[in-house]
């Protein structure tokens, strides 16, 4: 099965299920309670899948989608949950926050869905959050993000700054120098991530030599100008929070302008194996990522995941984007098995109690804030496009999305070279 056909497969399956429900004459919109909704749903558990397959973030969100699809298929192949299959209702928001909002409302108000797996950027999450909360639905959000948010209607399974940014700042200051150049896309996540990085660097006698923001789908000429600025000021390291097509073009231009990653690496929280292959693996060697997962991890759970991924999608590499999306569907299925209900409050409570043996390690949700407990890792890209872990935490770190208590030392001392 090719990776390009997976969206059509899942969408077709969703359409078939919808047609069957229509034929049965089911109508959930008039249901007054979650129990009535589940009874009307027939044999399956309806869930929404809201990831972009087109637009500026299509590459990243397609990986979210494929990880979601793989997990749904695994759950269903094992008999579903309580003998009932997961029934996905699938839409493409086209990387547009307004479209996310519209489609989230459609899922909740017209398609009778109460659980959505979706959103990648903070701007899309912020767009749908009022709709989710107003309808007392549940959003599973798998992207890393800037923190400073909590909702009882969201399970956050991606890393927050005390699980990636802090460790990266410590590693770079210790190994690459104190002069940082910050470049990012102009929206919430890059600005907040850069603010945190700036605070960490300056607190420890480092210097931000420049801080530049570009549109999410930046013009190549604008990106080239930033690369020329970097070449002129010669920082010790570049911290990039660019996304999508702009990020990939930035890495290509970096080498085209003769900047050696061995001397001035780009450090990121978002670069993955899928994108290194899109950029050209020979252009990515030496660049750095801070992430809880890279696909070179050596453990049995990751080997099972990679074998399933390869069998389903072929040579397209798995990454943290697909792995995090995969994990949260399995966590949801475990929680649903406990509740036997799509009631939001009961699902959230159950999600706090279950554990999943994920490809990156045992995955749990912190009951204090609905965020995942994760192990931080820092890896360097090899010339073949894979990432080699050079540092990892000694144990999983509890999420602190509001950065209420942290110190610099703990983010280096609570770990070791890999």
Secondary structure, DSSP 4 states (H G I P E B T S, - for coil): --GGGHHHHHHHHHHHHHHHHHHHT---TT--SHHHHHHHTTTSEEEEEE--SSSTTHHHHHHHHHHHHHHHHHHHHTT-BTTB-EEEEEE--TT-HHHHHHHHHHHHHTS---EEEE--SHHHHHHHHHHHHHTT-EEEE-S--------TTEEE-S--GGGTHHHHHHHHHHHT-SEEEEEEESSHHHHHHHHHHHHHHHHTT-EEEEEEEE-TT--HHHHHHHHHHHHHH--SEEEEE--HHHHHHHHHHHHHTT--TTTSEEEESS--HHHHHHH-GGGTTT-EEEES--TT--SHHHHHHHHHHHHHHTTSPP-HHHHHHHHHHHHHHHHHHHHSS--HHHHHHHHTT--EEETTEEEEE-TTTSBEEB--EEEEE-TTS-EEEEEEESS-B---TT--S--TTHHHHSEEE-
